[in-house]
Amino acid sequence: MATRQELEDFLGATERRAFKQAFYAVRNEETALDLVQDAMARLVERYADRPREELPPLFQRILQNAIYDHFRREKVRRLWGTLVSSFIPGEPGDGDESDPLDFMEGDPGHGPGESADSKAERQQLLGMIEAEIARLPARQREAFLLRYWEEFDVAETAALMGCSEGSVKTHCSRATRALARALRERGIDQ
């Protein structure tokens, strides 16, 4: 078992290299710092009782998983952001920095100057998305909604679902692919 001092020494020696590794992967300083801090916290929470020699490979695996999770979340956010942004009135790049979710919350079609046709089209598309989510197998739907709509992390989702983190990742991956395929079949492409 690593002593508290050995754990602190390891984290101190690893911090700078881990930050560079995360930064090169995500190209954003704040995100890289968050990923490294999360990885360090996970190491301390879950593996502080391990021998000193096991810490480097454990930390690397945790950091790599955190980076992969970041990219998975970003991919899904881009997919749904693209779909959601198509509901917003106005031209892309017109300088409007509004949040797409602002237009989806509350009464449907409350966007300024939105035509009845646009409202109907948006409602129809949202209905299709909801229908496709409803068609997912129960575990995939649960994992997908917890991870991407409720924004729980993998560990929290696994705890809520009573399964392993790997199962959560598998369910989310399958759900995302199934939704993308179903929407493409309906003529909706990102």
C-alpha positions, 0 to 999 in steps of 0.5 A: 500500500502506498503511503499518503506521502508516496501518493502525494509525491506521485501526483506532484511528479505526474501533474505537469506531464498529465496536463500536457498529455490531456492538453495535447488531446483536447486542445483546451487548457481548462478542459485539460485541467479538469480532466487531470484533476478528475483523474487524480481525484479518482485515483485517490478515491478508488486506488489509494490502497494500491502499492506505489508501483501500481499507481502510474499505470492505474493513473494513465488508464484513468486519465485516458478513460477521462479523455475518451469520455470527454470526446464521446460527450463532445461527439454526442453534444455536437450531434444533438446540438446540430439537430437542435440548432436547426430549430432556431430561427435566423441564419447561421453565423448571424451573430446570435449567441442564444442557447438553442435550449432556450427555444425548446423550453417552455411553450413550443415555438416561442422563437421571435418571428417564427413562422407557423411552418417552422413551428410545425416542422420543429414540433414534428422533428422533436416528435420524431426524436422523442419517438426514436428515443422511446423505441430504444431498448429500456437499458439503452434509453436509460443510459442515454437519458442519464448520460446525455440529457441529465449529464451524469458522468459514467460512474454516477450513471452506473451507480444509478443503473446498478451496472458497471461503467463499461455497460453504461458506455456500451449502452450509450454507444449503441443508443447513439448509433441507433438514434443516428441511424433511425434519424438518417432513415427518416431523412434527418442527417447532421 
